[in-house]
């Protein structure tokens, strides 16, 4: 029975997801395919490569480096998260990502991106993390805090704007069982906003502006649909057992430990019921 996994984004809240996925590795929980968004993509690749603890390790090691993430990088490059260091030097030189293990796992891995010109979500299959690093960067390129990413002659920003929780796409791939890892506690709903900054900074891309402004409404609808599917036992949802007190671009390494540990504990706590769900026909 094919099992799909959906990973929400959320910036450094994604360390919760990293903790849950490391608990999966410990419990021997395997899936047949993954659809991810933003930080869910960046941290989710380590689950496929089997690199337990890597997401927490490199973030704690480099977060105080001004060349990694922050105002200096934003002013110098236009990206709060530094492209060269975060996406190239760290995974390729400083804390090496295991591309060979990722490939050998043979688990289809999709990242969600938002096409800036159409405003629509697209889902890019990652076969080689190193060769397709710009696709992962596009999925996590926060508007305003990042430059638009040009990947294969298309313009992209954060996939969470157009499809924050890509459950529908995961269903379209034919998985009979679906696990969804969220980074907000049960009952959370996003507040609407005027979108003034989007209208100002992205006025050349009206379709993108419409999508960005409607994001809270679309996100809340997705949560309602997920809760309904969870009630019927159609899907298995893992969400934080408590609010995650961490900023999207948090720089306190103690917070990283805290959020990661909540994730590992929640993952451990649901492993038994998750295995029961996966074993039912």
Secondary structure, 3 states (H helix, E strand, C coil): CCEEEEECCCHHHHHHHHHHHHHHHHHCCCCCEEEEECHHHHHHHHHHHCCCCHHHHHHHHHCCCCCCECHHHHHHHCCCECHHHHHHHHHHHHCCCCHHHHHHHCCEEEEEEEECCCCCEEEEECCCCCCCHHHHHHHCCCCCCCCCEEECCEEEEEHHHCCCCCHHHHHHCCCCEEEEECCCCCCCCCCCCCCHHHHHHCCCCHHHHHHHHHHHHHHHHHHHHHHHHHHCCCCEEECCCCCCCCCCCCCCHHHHHHHHHHHHHHHHHHHHHHHHHHHCC
